[in-house]
Amino acid sequence: MLIEIDLEEARRLKINMNQFVLISLLMSNSDIKSLLDVIPISEDDVNKLISKDILTKESVFDSKDFSKLIINDDFKNKVKVKDFFTEFFDAYPASVTRTDGLKDYLRGDISRCRKYYTKEVGNIRSKHDHMMECLKFEVEARKRAGSLGYMKRMSKWLLSEEWLLYDEFMKDKKIQKQAGTIYGTDIE
């Protein structure tokens, strides 16, 4: 089982990693009992989560029965699992005007795109953030160059792994910025 721990979220909630993992397992209805040898969960952890209103006051720590731990509904609404594909979909350009002057829609074949994106990214925030950064870089670069009309449709962009190409462009751009500030490269 893979559990992604968002350190910023844990810091914001002011909880430790064991408490964060416990919350993640409770929200995903996983079998906590089978993971106790890897994740030490104490009564103190449960009491802290109750005091922070993450778990309900009716929650009771029992090392043999974790069904007595109930997440507060208000907390569930605040921390809904984010759908990475929806965020990607919203950031992807909806349409462009091609060089022949015709409008073309780029967000077709949504179910196949969702499957491929989920397969590629899964629930890993860092992969999602990287793809979003590459997409934003490409859109901005195309806007500056006036070539937004050549943007690929979403399905082709994903299947051809276009973000890897723009990752290289971003790395090259960072190297150029660093090279521009090296001593002795400016002429006065």
C-alpha positions as a Markdown table, in Angstrom:
| # | Residue | x | y | z |
|---|---|---|---|---|
| 1 | Met | 0.0 | 0.0 | 0.0 |
| 2 | Leu | 1.3 | 3.4 | -0.9 |
| 3 | Ile | 0.3 | 6.4 | 1.3 |
| 4 | Glu | 1.4 | 9.9 | 0.2 |
| 5 | Ile | 2.1 | 12.2 | 3.2 |
| 6 | Asp | 1.7 | 15.8 | 2.4 |
| 7 | Leu | 4.1 | 17.4 | 4.9 |
| 8 | Glu | 2.7 | 20.9 | 4.4 |
| 9 | Glu | -0.8 | 19.6 | 5.2 |
| 10 | Ala | 0.5 | 17.8 | 8.3 |
| 11 | Arg | 2.2 | 21.0 | 9.4 |
| 12 | Arg | -0.9 | 23.0 | 8.8 |
| 13 | Leu | -3.0 | 20.6 | 10.8 |
| 14 | Lys | -0.2 | 20.5 | 13.5 |
| 15 | Ile | -0.2 | 16.7 | 13.6 |
| 16 | Asn | 2.6 | 14.2 | 13.4 |
| 17 | Met | 3.1 | 11.6 | 10.7 |
| 18 | Asn | 1.5 | 8.7 | 12.6 |
| 19 | Gln | -1.6 | 10.8 | 13.1 |
| 20 | Phe | -1.6 | 11.9 | 9.5 |
| 21 | Val | -1.3 | 8.2 | 8.3 |
| 22 | Leu | -4.1 | 7.2 | 10.7 |
| 23 | Ile | -6.4 | 9.9 | 9.2 |
| 24 | Ser | -5.5 | 8.8 | 5.7 |
| 25 | Leu | -6.3 | 5.2 | 6.5 |
| 26 | Leu | -9.6 | 6.0 | 8.2 |
| 27 | Met | -10.7 | 8.2 | 5.2 |
| 28 | Ser | -9.9 | 5.4 | 2.7 |
| 29 | Asn | -11.5 | 2.7 | 4.9 |
| 30 | Ser | -8.3 | 0.7 | 4.9 |
| 31 | Asp | -7.5 | -2.2 | 7.3 |
| 32 | Ile | -5.5 | -0.4 | 10.0 |
| 33 | Lys | -5.1 | -3.4 | 12.2 |
| 34 | Ser | -2.9 | -5.2 | 9.6 |
| 35 | Leu | -0.5 | -2.2 | 9.4 |
| 36 | Leu | 0.1 | -1.7 | 13.2 |
| 37 | Asp | 3.5 | -3.3 | 13.0 |
| 38 | Val | 4.6 | -0.6 | 10.5 |
| 39 | Ile | 2.6 | 2.4 | 11.9 |
| 40 | Pro | 2.6 | 2.7 | 15.7 |
| 41 | Ile | -0.7 | 4.3 | 16.7 |
| 42 | Ser | -1.0 | 5.2 | 20.4 |
| 43 | Glu | -3.9 | 6.3 | 22.5 |
| 44 | Asp | -2.1 | 9.7 | 22.8 |
| 45 | Asp | -2.3 | 10.1 | 19.0 |
| 46 | Val | -6.0 | 9.4 | 19.1 |
| 47 | Asn | -6.6 | 11.8 | 22.0 |
| 48 | Lys | -4.7 | 14.6 | 20.2 |
| 49 | Leu | -6.9 | 14.1 | 17.0 |
| 50 | Ile | -10.0 | 14.3 | 19.2 |
| 51 | Ser | -8.8 | 17.5 | 20.8 |
| 52 | Lys | -8.2 | 19.0 | 17.4 |
| 53 | Asp | -11.8 | 18.1 | 16.3 |
| 54 | Ile | -10.4 | 15.8 | 13.6 |
| 55 | Leu | -12.0 | 12.8 | 15.2 |
| 56 | Thr | -15.4 | 13.0 | 16.9 |
| 57 | Lys | -15.7 | 13.1 | 20.7 |
| 58 | Glu | -17.4 | 9.7 | 20.6 |
| 59 | Ser | -14.2 | 8.1 | 19.1 |
| 60 | Val | -12.6 | 5.5 | 21.4 |
| 61 | Phe | -9.1 | 4.1 | 21.0 |
| 62 | Asp | -9.2 | 0.3 | 20.9 |
| 63 | Ser | -6.1 | -1.4 | 19.4 |
| 64 | Lys | -8.2 | -4.3 | 18.3 |
| 65 | Asp | -11.1 | -2.4 | 16.8 |
| 66 | Phe | -10.4 | 0.8 | 14.9 |
| 67 | Ser | -14.1 | 1.1 | 13.7 |
| 68 | Lys | -14.7 | 3.1 | 16.9 |
| 69 | Leu | -12.6 | 5.9 | 15.5 |
| 70 | Ile | -14.9 | 8.3 | 13.6 |
| 71 | Ile | -13.7 | 11.3 | 11.5 |
| 72 | Asn | -15.6 | 14.5 | 12.1 |
| 73 | Asp | -17.8 | 15.4 | 9.1 |
| 74 | Asp | -16.6 | 19.0 | 9.1 |
| 75 | Phe | -13.1 | 17.8 | 8.8 |
| 76 | Lys | -14.0 | 15.5 | 5.9 |
| 77 | Asn | -15.6 | 18.4 | 4.0 |
| 78 | Lys | -12.5 | 20.5 | 4.5 |
| 79 | Val | -10.0 | 17.9 | 3.3 |
| 80 | Lys | -11.8 | 16.2 | 0.4 |
| 81 | Val | -9.5 | 14.1 | -1.7 |
| 82 | Lys | -8.5 | 16.3 | -4.6 |
| 83 | Asp | -9.0 | 15.0 | -8.1 |
| 84 | Phe | -5.8 | 15.7 | -9.9 |
| 85 | Phe | -7.2 | 15.1 | -13.4 |
| 86 | Thr | -9.9 | 17.7 | -12.8 |
| 87 | Glu | -7.3 | 20.3 | -11.9 |
| 88 | Phe | -5.3 | 19.3 | -15.0 |
| 89 | Phe | -8.4 | 19.4 | -17.2 |
| 90 | Asp | -9.3 | 22.9 | -15.9 |
| 91 | Ala | -5.7 | 24.2 | -16.7 |
| 92 | Tyr | -5.6 | 22.7 | -20.2 |
| 93 | Pro | -6.6 | 25.2 | -22.9 |
| 94 | Ala | -10.2 | 24.6 | -24.0 |
| 95 | Ser | -9.7 | 25.8 | -27.6 |
| 96 | Val | -7.3 | 27.5 | -29.9 |
| 97 | Thr | -7.5 | 29.2 | -33.3 |
| 98 | Arg | -5.4 | 27.2 | -35.7 |
| 99 | Thr | -3.3 | 28.9 | -38.4 |
| 100 | Asp | -6.0 | 28.5 | -41.0 |
| 101 | Gly | -8.3 | 30.7 | -38.8 |
| 102 | Leu | -10.6 | 27.8 | -37.6 |
| 103 | Lys | -11.3 | 27.2 | -34.0 |
| 104 | Asp | -10.3 | 23.8 | -32.6 |
| 105 | Tyr | -11.3 | 22.3 | -29.3 |
| 106 | Leu | -8.5 | 20.6 | -27.4 |
| 107 | Arg | -10.2 | 18.8 | -24.5 |
| 108 | Gly | -11.9 | 15.9 | -26.2 |
| 109 | Asp | -11.8 | 12.2 | -25.4 |
| 110 | Ile | -12.0 | 12.9 | -21.6 |
| 111 | Ser | -12.5 | 9.4 | -20.4 |
| 112 | Arg | -9.4 | 8.1 | -22.1 |
| 113 | Cys | -7.5 | 11.1 | -20.9 |
| 114 | Arg | -8.6 | 10.6 | -17.3 |
| 115 | Lys | -7.6 | 6.9 | -17.5 |
| 116 | Tyr | -4.1 | 7.7 | -18.9 |
| 117 | Tyr | -3.6 | 10.7 | -16.5 |
| 118 | Thr | -4.6 | 8.6 | -13.5 |
| 119 | Lys | -2.3 | 5.7 | -14.6 |
| 120 | Glu | 0.6 | 8.1 | -15.1 |
| 121 | Val | 0.1 | 10.3 | -12.0 |
| 122 | Gly | -1.9 | 8.1 | -9.6 |
| 123 | Asn | -2.3 | 9.9 | -6.2 |
| 124 | Ile | 1.2 | 11.3 | -6.2 |
| 125 | Arg | 1.1 | 15.0 | -5.7 |
| 126 | Ser | 4.7 | 15.6 | -6.8 |
| 127 | Lys | 4.0 | 14.0 | -10.3 |
| 128 | His | 0.8 | 16.0 | -10.7 |
| 129 | Asp | 2.6 | 19.2 | -9.7 |
| 130 | His | 5.4 | 18.5 | -12.2 |
| 131 | Met | 2.9 | 17.9 | -15.1 |
| 132 | Met | 1.0 | 21.0 | -14.2 |
| 133 | Glu | 4.2 | 23.0 | -14.1 |
| 134 | Cys | 5.2 | 21.7 | -17.6 |
| 135 | Leu | 1.8 | 22.4 | -19.0 |
| 136 | Lys | 1.8 | 26.0 | -17.7 |
| 137 | Phe | 5.3 | 26.4 | -19.1 |
| 138 | Glu | 4.3 | 25.2 | -22.5 |
| 139 | Val | 1.2 | 27.4 | -22.6 |
| 140 | Glu | 3.2 | 30.5 | -21.5 |
| 141 | Ala | 6.0 | 29.8 | -24.0 |
| 142 | Arg | 3.5 | 29.3 | -26.8 |
| 143 | Lys | 1.6 | 32.5 | -25.9 |
| 144 | Arg | 4.9 | 34.5 | -26.0 |
| 145 | Ala | 5.9 | 32.9 | -29.3 |
| 146 | Gly | 2.4 | 33.3 | -30.9 |
| 147 | Ser | 2.2 | 29.6 | -31.5 |
| 148 | Leu | -0.7 | 28.6 | -29.3 |
| 149 | Gly | -2.5 | 27.5 | -32.4 |
| 150 | Tyr | -0.1 | 24.6 | -32.6 |
| 151 | Met | -1.0 | 23.2 | -29.2 |
| 152 | Lys | -1.8 | 19.5 | -29.2 |
| 153 | Arg | -5.1 | 18.1 | -28.2 |
| 154 | Met | -5.2 | 16.8 | -24.6 |
| 155 | Ser | -5.2 | 13.2 | -25.6 |
| 156 | Lys | -2.2 | 13.6 | -27.9 |
| 157 | Trp | -0.4 | 15.7 | -25.3 |
| 158 | Leu | -0.7 | 12.9 | -22.7 |
| 159 | Leu | -0.1 | 10.0 | -25.0 |
| 160 | Ser | 3.1 | 11.6 | -26.6 |
| 161 | Glu | 4.3 | 12.5 | -23.1 |
| 162 | Glu | 4.7 | 16.1 | -24.1 |
| 163 | Trp | 5.5 | 17.2 | -20.6 |
| 164 | Leu | 8.8 | 15.4 | -20.7 |
| 165 | Leu | 9.9 | 17.7 | -23.6 |
| 166 | Tyr | 8.8 | 20.8 | -21.8 |
| 167 | Asp | 10.6 | 19.5 | -18.7 |
| 168 | Glu | 13.8 | 19.7 | -20.7 |
| 169 | Phe | 13.0 | 23.2 | -21.9 |
| 170 | Met | 12.4 | 24.3 | -18.3 |
| 171 | Lys | 15.8 | 22.8 | -17.2 |
| 172 | Asp | 17.5 | 24.5 | -20.1 |
| 173 | Lys | 15.9 | 27.8 | -19.2 |
| 174 | Lys | 17.1 | 27.5 | -15.6 |
| 175 | Ile | 20.6 | 26.8 | -16.8 |
| 176 | Gln | 20.5 | 29.8 | -19.1 |
| 177 | Lys | 19.4 | 32.0 | -16.1 |
| 178 | Gln | 22.2 | 30.7 | -14.0 |
| 179 | Ala | 24.7 | 31.2 | -16.8 |
| 180 | Gly | 23.6 | 34.8 | -17.3 |
| 181 | Thr | 24.6 | 35.6 | -13.7 |
| 182 | Ile | 28.1 | 34.1 | -13.8 |
| 183 | Tyr | 31.0 | 36.6 | -13.2 |
| 184 | Gly | 32.7 | 37.7 | -16.4 |
| 185 | Thr | 29.8 | 37.0 | -18.8 |
| 186 | Asp | 28.6 | 40.7 | -19.1 |
| 187 | Ile | 30.3 | 43.2 | -21.3 |
| 188 | Glu | 30.2 | 46.9 | -20.3 |
